[in-house]
Amino acid sequence: MSEPALAPRNAFHGVIAVWIVSLVSAILLAVLLPEEIRIGWLLIAFGVIVLVSFAVQLAYGRAAGFIVRVAASVMGSLLLMGLVSIALGLAALAGTV
């Protein structure tokens, strides 16, 4: 019989870690890639982020709230990468990129 953890780790740290990875990857891709191939690589990076969010939440080791934590990780990453994409689109329209 397993004993309950006395002080379980905060599951929200994994969600924030995935958000940070997605923001850093989106910014790096925006800076390093030419405009023609940038969106395709942002989509690939988002797919990798989805897999990373599953891995992080599985490594946490708790079944309770798993779907909510994965959904929060993925939706936050989608929002952050979308904001970076909007900024890139506006910069391209302005002609500064």
C-alpha positions as CSV (number, residue, x, y, z in Angstrom):
1,M,0.0,0.0,0.0
2,S,1.4,3.4,-0.9
3,E,1.4,6.3,1.5
4,P,0.2,9.7,0.4
5,A,2.8,12.3,-0.2
6,L,2.9,14.8,2.7
7,A,3.9,17.7,0.7
8,P,3.3,17.1,-3.0
9,R,5.0,19.2,-5.6
10,N,3.1,22.1,-7.1
11,A,1.8,20.9,-10.5
12,F,1.5,24.5,-11.8
13,H,5.3,24.7,-12.0
14,G,5.2,22.3,-14.9
15,V,2.6,24.4,-16.7
16,I,4.8,27.5,-16.4
17,A,7.9,25.6,-17.5
18,V,6.1,24.6,-20.7
19,W,5.0,28.2,-21.3
20,I,8.5,29.5,-20.9
21,V,9.8,26.8,-23.3
22,S,7.2,27.8,-25.9
23,L,7.9,31.5,-25.6
24,V,11.6,31.1,-25.9
25,S,11.3,28.7,-28.8
26,A,8.9,31.1,-30.7
27,I,11.2,34.0,-30.2
28,L,14.3,32.0,-31.2
29,L,12.5,30.8,-34.4
30,A,11.4,34.4,-35.1
31,V,14.9,35.7,-34.8
32,L,16.8,32.9,-36.5
33,L,14.6,31.9,-39.5
34,P,13.8,33.8,-42.6
35,E,10.3,35.1,-43.1
36,E,9.4,32.5,-45.8
37,I,9.7,29.4,-43.6
38,R,9.0,30.9,-40.2
39,I,5.3,29.9,-39.9
40,G,5.9,26.3,-40.8
41,W,8.6,26.0,-38.2
42,L,6.4,27.6,-35.6
43,L,3.7,25.0,-36.3
44,I,6.3,22.2,-35.9
45,A,7.5,23.9,-32.6
46,F,4.0,23.9,-31.3
47,G,3.6,20.2,-32.0
48,V,6.8,19.6,-30.1
49,I,5.5,21.8,-27.2
50,V,2.3,19.6,-27.1
51,L,4.5,16.5,-26.6
52,V,6.6,18.3,-24.0
53,S,3.5,19.2,-22.0
54,F,2.5,15.6,-22.0
55,A,6.0,14.5,-20.9
56,V,6.2,17.1,-18.1
57,Q,2.8,16.3,-16.7
58,L,3.5,12.5,-16.9
59,A,6.8,13.1,-15.1
60,Y,4.8,14.8,-12.3
61,G,3.2,11.5,-11.5
62,R,-0.3,12.4,-10.4
63,A,-3.4,11.4,-12.2
64,A,-5.7,14.0,-10.5
65,G,-6.0,17.0,-12.7
66,F,-3.8,15.6,-15.5
67,I,-6.2,16.8,-18.3
68,V,-6.5,20.2,-16.8
69,R,-2.8,20.7,-16.5
70,V,-2.1,19.5,-20.0
71,A,-4.9,21.7,-21.4
72,A,-3.5,24.7,-19.5
73,S,0.0,24.0,-20.8
74,V,-1.1,23.7,-24.4
75,M,-3.6,26.6,-24.4
76,G,-1.1,28.9,-22.7
77,S,1.6,27.9,-25.2
78,L,-0.8,28.4,-28.1
79,L,-1.6,31.9,-26.8
80,L,2.0,32.9,-26.3
81,M,3.1,31.5,-29.7
82,G,0.1,33.2,-31.3
83,L,1.1,36.5,-29.8
84,V,4.6,36.2,-31.2
85,S,3.1,35.3,-34.6
86,I,0.8,38.4,-34.5
87,A,3.8,40.6,-33.6
88,L,5.8,39.1,-36.5
89,G,2.8,39.7,-38.9
90,L,2.5,43.3,-37.8
91,A,6.2,43.8,-38.2
92,A,6.1,42.3,-41.7
93,L,3.3,44.6,-42.6
94,A,5.2,47.6,-41.4
95,G,8.2,46.4,-43.4
96,T,10.6,46.2,-40.4
97,V,11.4,42.5,-40.6
